[in-house]
Amino acid sequence: MFIALPNVDKSFTCTFFGPVAMFEELKKSNDDHIIKFFNDKLPGVTKHISQDDVATQFRRNPHLPLINIKCNPHHFKDSAVILGDAANAIVPFYGQGMNA
C-alpha cells in the first residue's frame, strides 16, 4: 500500500507499506531494481516522482515496522466495551476498522 498525505505547502508526505521480507529484499537491491519494482507494482508513484528520486527516497528513509498489540478482555464488567481498532494498537487507516 502506498499513501500520500497532502501538506499545507502543496507537497505530499508519502508512506509505503509492505511485508518485512519485501523491504529486506529491496534494501539489498541496486537502484535499478528498486525503480523497476515501483514501476511494476506502483506505477502511479513513478508518474509523479522522478525514478531516481524514488530510489533515493527509499534508501534515505528507513523501514519502520508496524506493530499490532491485541488486548483481552475487550470489556470491563458490564459497563464498557472496546470495539474495532480501539481494541489493538494498529493505526486506524491500516486496519480500516470501526474507528477509522
Residue pairs with C-beta under 8 A, 6 or more apart in sequence:
1 16
1 17
1 18
1 94
2 14
2 15
2 16
2 17
2 42
2 44
2 45
3 14
3 15
3 17
3 93
4 12
4 13
4 14
4 15
5 12
5 13
5 14
5 15
6 12
7 13
14 45
14 49
14 57
16 42
16 58
17 66
17 94
20 63
20 65
23 63
26 33
26 34
26 37
26 58
27 63
29 37
31 52
31 55
31 59
34 54
34 55
34 58
34 59
35 46
35 51
35 52
35 54
35 55
38 45
38 46
38 51
38 54
39 46
39 51
45 54
46 54
49 57
66 90
66 91
66 94
67 89
67 90
68 88
68 89
68 90
69 88
69 89
70 87
70 88
71 82
71 87
71 88
74 81
74 82
74 83
74 87
75 81
75 82
83 98
83 99
84 95
84 97
84 98
84 99
84 100
85 91
85 92
85 95
85 97
85 98
85 99
85 100
86 98
86 99
88 95
92 99
92 100
93 100
